[in-house]
Amino acid sequence: MTPIPISIDATESLLAANGYVSPRALSTVVFLALKLGRPLLLEGEAGVGKTEIAKTLATALGRRLIRLQCYEGLDAAQAVADWNFAAQMIAIRTAEAAGGADRDALRAELFTEDYLIERPLLAAMRPQAGGPPVLLIDELDRTDAPFEAFLLEALSDFQVTIPELGTIHAAAPPIVILTSNRTREVHDALKRRCLYHWVDYPDAARELAILAARVPEASAVLSAEIVAFVQRLRREDLFKRPGVAETIDWAKCLLALDVIALTPEVISDTLGAILKYQDDIQKIHGSEAKKLLDEVRRAPLVR
């Protein structure tokens, strides 16, 4: 288990050593979240590296990563714990076949840890061999207000309540990262319990550094062309602008095709790696791809 970094510079170096190129402001808020034991809420467009922060921290610190993927209709039972009803029914039938055990004793036996199915929030409150885990609550904006209200207890006191078992406290609070793509606003009461940072698209220099860290086998010339084209593409009126994740995917696709330099034909053939909506692909396909590439090449390559 790697100790918590003792400074902003150490945090930045720790992330960089594990392939995450972090701007100073993001490194600062990550350091503060670790030092103060506060949950960290990261908002931003999809694909800009919010989820990756939690994965990188878990790897860098040698902690278990526990991920709660949010979705519409998510409730406490699905997030904390549920009862294994099938196993409970078997126990009931077995007791009945054996002549009928004492009903109160059987009820007490059925609602024990033996029949509990542990979900991410409860798992994050349990002691872990490598130290407190990294709890990733991903895409919180996909849930609804009642679930946010439920999270207040977990994030305020690092505890969860199971009616049949009582309240379970975390002996050591987990490192909590929440992400939101901001398809709706997260409630102020939840935000107040977190440190906050908006993760934006990187500038050209940082995106080039990210590509060098994640796809080191790409040549400097090809990487510069990829980054310059994606940076230019983000200025277009698109339904969904490509994130850093798409830049990395595109670079890997181009390497798999043994591409050494961008051409309009290659761009048109591989647009599905960086654009995920047909209207966007249709808009950039063909002559528009050539026009954007010409604009990129008239400007100095990103260094």
Order of alpha helices (4+ residues) and beta strands (2+ residues): alpha-alpha-beta-alpha-beta-alpha-beta-alpha-alpha-beta-alpha-beta-alpha-beta-beta-beta-alpha-beta-alpha-alpha-alpha-alpha-alpha-alpha
